[in-house]
Amino acid sequence: MSQLKQTPSQTVGPYFAYGLCPEQYNFDLKSLFTSALADREAAGEHITIVGQVFDADGAVVGDAVLEFTQVDSEGRYPASRADVTERKFRGFARVGTGTDPQQRFVVETVKPGRRSPQEAPHVSVNVMMRGTLMHAFTRIYFEDEAAANEGDAVLASVPAARRGTLIAKRELGTGNAVYRFDIRMQGDAETVFFDV
């Protein structure tokens, strides 16, 4: 009797890397997006977000693909290609964890502003990886925005004991401010994910 193998919809396999971030994996295709949401010339405080994705056993996931979206430092999404060209801010990035020696994601951006007084600065994250048939959606908030975080309606909807899983910690370093944000798919300290 032959043994059936997983179908493409049951595993990430090579498909996400090949189709979504091919240059990062040295394929001969041009990536539509990079790991930078903003160019160096974009207005605002330039930051780096660094983290790893962990599975239920606490092992680092080396084949995750993450997408990041955010507003610029003034709280605006890009309105057109001309707007992106003029402001040097794309508001979208895509990165895989498989090519970094530590299997991290490293994202260059500017610290987001507030879209409204009821929203704290945040970055939206979409996680795709092996064994997940649907995207997992989460957010990154910043520990040095405590006052704004207190008034954020989405963050307030999360049980207080779990809010810390959505807060990026600022690390000491040189150059850009660096924020550490790890994503735990299951298990202890599982990251809060949202139904979107």
C-alpha angles and dihedrals in degrees: 000000000000121000116234118229130213118279122230090259090057097056139028090232114162093315102091094046093045095046104032108035107009098155091057088057094044096250117151094248130098115247114232091211137024135204092269121090092184138028121236089258094058116115119252141047108321114225139175122220114204129180150127134239116233128197127219091278093053093252119141113253111229099185104052121126117205131193122200129197129179146147122259125256090281094052098256133126116219110271100199144352089267088054091052091050094047099044096034089227123120100176091212133081136171127199138167124215096218102086101047112095089231092040091243133145114235118191127185117206146123122271106266121243126220119280089201138353088261093057126073119214107276145153121227116224131199115196124200122178146140116305095020117106094186132043118261114225124205140150136233117220124181125244092218091060095068096141093050091044090056090060098043110116095206094049090046089056090063117086109261093240091059101041092091090070088069098049121096115214120225113234127205114248146117129280115009120023107262122215121194117215121168122189119216111194096196142345130045113009091006110190115251111254126194133221104235 
